[in-house]
Amino acid sequence: MLSAVVLLLLSILSLASHQSLSYAAPTTNDPCPPYEAFSKSRSNKHLSQGRHQLPLQRPAERCRKFPSPALEKTIVRLRDKVADPDLFRLFENSYPNTLDTAVLWTGFAARDTSAPESSDVSDEDLAFVITGDMYVH
């Protein structure tokens, strides 16, 4: 399972490698709750139209750790392809979960500035991912 999550993250990172990789910090008046508290909350949840009326569990856009237009396009594209609204809600909640909640930091590696003709930043993408009880670099 962990390897599947890491592969998903790496594929999304490679798709978005030249996009802005910054986390949109919340305003001080409306902080982002810890995901664990948010996911247990029952208020203001959009429910699926299926028999089970499953809640949307994604954090607000401004609270997502790694926004990815490529991932959002995939979700929109599959919306019309999955007939069961409850099954689609499970996909909508689980597919982006690692990027929404577990990417703590993204950026680029520093170059060796003592080397001739080098810039301060390399093109090597880096990410720090929290996967439960272990850290993945």
C-alpha positions in Angstrom: 0.0 0.0 0.0 2.8 2.4 0.9 4.5 1.8 -2.4 1.3 2.5 -4.3 0.9 5.8 -2.4 4.5 6.8 -3.1 4.1 5.9 -6.8 0.9 8.0 -7.0 2.7 10.9 -5.4 5.7 10.7 -7.7 3.5 10.5 -10.8 1.6 13.6 -9.8 4.8 15.4 -8.8 6.3 14.6 -12.2 3.2 16.0 -14.0 3.3 19.2 -12.0 7.0 19.6 -11.7 7.1 23.0 -13.3 3.9 24.3 -11.6 4.0 26.5 -8.6 4.6 24.2 -5.7 3.7 26.5 -2.8 1.1 25.8 -0.1 -1.6 28.4 0.1 -1.6 29.4 3.8 -5.0 30.1 5.4 -5.9 33.5 6.6 -5.4 34.1 10.3 -9.2 34.6 10.8 -10.1 31.2 9.3 -7.3 28.6 10.1 -7.3 25.2 8.5 -8.2 22.6 11.1 -6.0 19.5 11.5 -7.3 16.9 8.9 -8.2 14.4 11.6 -10.5 16.9 13.3 -11.9 18.0 9.9 -12.7 14.4 8.8 -14.6 13.6 11.9 -16.7 16.8 11.7 -20.3 16.2 10.4 -21.3 19.8 9.7 -21.3 21.5 6.3 -20.5 18.4 4.3 -21.7 18.0 0.8 -23.3 14.5 0.5 -23.2 12.3 -2.5 -26.5 11.7 -4.3 -26.3 7.9 -3.9 -28.0 5.6 -1.5 -25.3 6.0 1.1 -25.0 9.8 1.0 -21.3 9.8 1.6 -19.7 13.1 2.7 -17.0 15.0 0.7 -13.9 14.6 2.9 -11.5 16.8 1.0 -10.1 19.9 2.8 -11.0 23.3 1.5 -8.9 24.3 -1.5 -6.8 26.8 0.5 -6.0 24.0 3.1 -4.8 21.4 0.6 -1.1 20.7 1.0 -0.2 20.2 -2.6 -2.6 21.7 -5.1 -2.4 19.9 -8.5 -4.4 21.0 -11.5 -3.6 17.7 -13.2 -5.2 15.8 -10.3 -8.3 18.1 -10.4 -8.7 17.5 -14.1 -8.6 13.8 -13.6 -11.3 14.0 -11.0 -13.5 16.2 -13.3 -12.9 13.9 -16.2 -14.0 10.8 -14.3 -17.1 12.4 -12.8 -19.2 11.5 -15.9 -17.6 8.1 -16.3 -18.5 6.6 -12.9 -22.2 6.0 -12.8 -22.6 5.3 -9.1 -22.4 8.6 -7.2 -21.3 6.8 -4.0 -18.5 5.0 -5.8 -17.4 8.2 -7.4 -17.4 9.9 -4.0 -15.1 7.2 -2.6 -12.8 7.9 -5.5 -13.1 11.7 -5.1 -12.1 11.4 -1.4 -9.4 8.8 -1.7 -7.5 9.5 -4.9 -6.2 13.0 -4.0 -5.9 12.3 -0.2 -2.1 11.9 -0.1 -1.6 15.2 -2.0 -4.3 17.0 0.0 -3.1 15.9 3.5 0.3 14.3 3.6 2.7 16.5 1.6 4.3 18.6 4.2 6.8 20.4 1.9 7.9 20.6 -1.8 10.7 22.5 -3.4 13.9 22.1 -5.3 17.4 21.0 -4.2 20.1 23.6 -3.8 23.1 23.4 -6.1 26.7 23.4 -5.1 27.5 27.1 -5.4 31.2 26.5 -5.3 31.0 24.7 -8.7 31.7 26.8 -11.7 28.7 28.0 -13.8 26.0 26.9 -11.3 22.9 28.6 -10.2 21.6 28.5 -6.6 18.7 26.2 -7.4 18.7 22.8 -9.3 15.9 21.2 -11.2 15.7 18.3 -8.8 12.3 18.1 -7.2 12.1 17.3 -3.5 9.1 16.5 -1.4 8.6 15.6 2.3 5.6 13.3 2.8 4.1 12.2 6.1 2.7 8.7 5.7 1.2 7.9 9.1 4.0 6.9 11.5 6.9 7.2 9.0 8.5 10.0 7.0 9.3 9.6 3.3 11.8 12.0 1.6 
